[in-house]
Amino acid sequence: MKKIIILNGSPRKNGRTAELVKAFTEGAETKGNEVREFYLQGMDIRGCLGCNACKNRLAAADPCVQKDDMTDIYEAFQWADIVVLASPVFWWTITGTLKTAIDRLYALTHPFGHSGFKRDSILLMTAGAPVYDQPLEWYAGLKEYMGWHSLGEVLGSGKTEEARQLGASII
């Protein structure tokens, strides 16, 4: 059984990205995996201050000086085996909401430039037009920096069965 967190950056709680997340979750849970979704739009997550105080904080459970809902994500991130990033394409990349949460994961990268939190990852994305070049380039850079291994990507609205199968492939 794997522990999975989903960072859902969509501004629409019941939109096309939510359909992919729901299908992925159903598939993953059929195999006994535990899934925790964070709907970021409904959370209080402030932008990274770039203060680097996190580099000097020893308590990994509370690595950032800011006290907001990111504390819940830090805890879940440390618990999880797999991180799922879900977002519609906004201005050729991910939503600002998801980007803000990813920026704040910087607090978990110790020592500077390397992650002690290597994970498997998955990308779920929707778009009005099927143009995913820039978000895929961004995702590749994030995976490399964080030391993540991708288990797959589902790109496109209406690909719920593909998302369900990807979730069910996790054992």
N, C-alpha and C positions, 0 to 999 in steps of 0.2 A: 504494500500500500504506500502510495506517495502522498505527500502533503503539498498542495498547490495553492498559490495565491494568484488572484487575478486583479491587476490594476486596470480598471475600466475608466478610460479618459473621455468617454463620449459625453457630450452635453445633453444628449437625449436618453433619458432613462429607459424608454421603451422603443428605441430606434433599431436600425439594422445592426449596429454593433452589439446591442443587447441580445439580438437574436442569435448571433454567433456565440456570444458568451454563454447563453442559456444552453444551446446545443452542445457546446464543448463540455460544460459542467455536467450535463446529463450523461454524456458518454464517459467522462472520467469517473463519475460516481457509480456507474454500473460495474466498474471494475474494482470497487471498494476504496477508491481514492478519496481523500478528504479535501474539499475545496472551500476556500474563503475568498469571497469577492469584495473588493473595495470600490464602491462607486464614487470616484474622486470628486465629481461635480458637487456632491452633497457634503463634502468634508471641508474642514478649515485647514488648508495646507498653504502656508506662506512660502514665498520664494526663498531660495538660498541667499544668505547674506554675504557669502564669500569671506567670512571672517576667519576661517580656518581654526576656530576654537575646537572643532571636532577632532583635529589632529592631536590635541593634547588631552582629550577626555578618555579615560580608561574604561568607563562603564559602557560597553557596547550596546546594552539595552536602552540607553538614553544618551546617544552620542551627540545630539545637537542642543545648542543653547536655547533654541526656540521651543516653546511649549505649545504645540498644536496637535492636530490629529495625525501628524506624521509619526508620532510615538507609537500608535497602533500598528502602522505599517512597518516600522522598524522591528517590532516584536514579531509580527507575522513573517517578515522577510527572514529573520533568523530561524524561525520554525520551519519554513518551507524548503522543499526539495526542488520545486519548479516554480518559476515566475512566468506568468502569462501577461503580456502587454496587449491591451485591446484599445483600439482607437479608430475613428474615421480619419480619413485624410483631410487635414485642414491646411490650406496654404502650402501644399506639396509635401507635408510631413505630418507628424502626430499633433494632437491637440496641445494647446498650451497647458491645460490641466494635467495631462500625463507628463509633459516635459517638466513641469514644476516638481512633481513627485520624484521623477527620475533624478533631477538635479539634487534633490535633497538626499538621495541614496549615497551621494558623495560622502556623507558623514560616516558611512560604514566602510569606506575604502582606506584601510590601514595596512601597511605603511603607505604613505602618499604614492599614488599612481598604481597601486596593486590592490586587488580585492581579496580579502580573506573570506569572502562569501560567494564562492563559485557556485553556480546553479545551472540547472537545465532551464531553457527558456522556450517560449512559444510566442508567436506574433499573430494576432487576429486583427484584420483591418478591413474596413469598408471604404467605398469612395463613390462619388457621383459619376466619375469617369475612371476607368481602370488604369490609372497612372500611379505606380507605386515605386518608381525609381528612387526618388529622394528618401522616402521613409525606409526603404530597404537598405540604402547606403548608411543612413543614420543608425539603423538597427545593427548592421554589421560592425560599425565602429563601437557601439555600446557593448556588444558581445565580446569583442576583442579586449576592450578595456577592462570589463568586469570578469573576464575569463569564463563566460557562459558558453554552454553548448546548446545549440538550437535543436529542438525536437521536431520543429516544423513550423509552417506558416499557412494560414488560411487568408487569402486575399480576395475579397469580393463579397458584395451583398448577395444574399440568397444562397450562400454556400453552407447552409446549416448542416447538411448531411456530412460534408467534408469536415466541418468543425466537430461534429458528434463522433465521427470515426477517429479523428486525431485524439480527442479526449479518451475514447475507449482503447486506444493503442497504448496508453500509459498503464503499465503494470509493475 
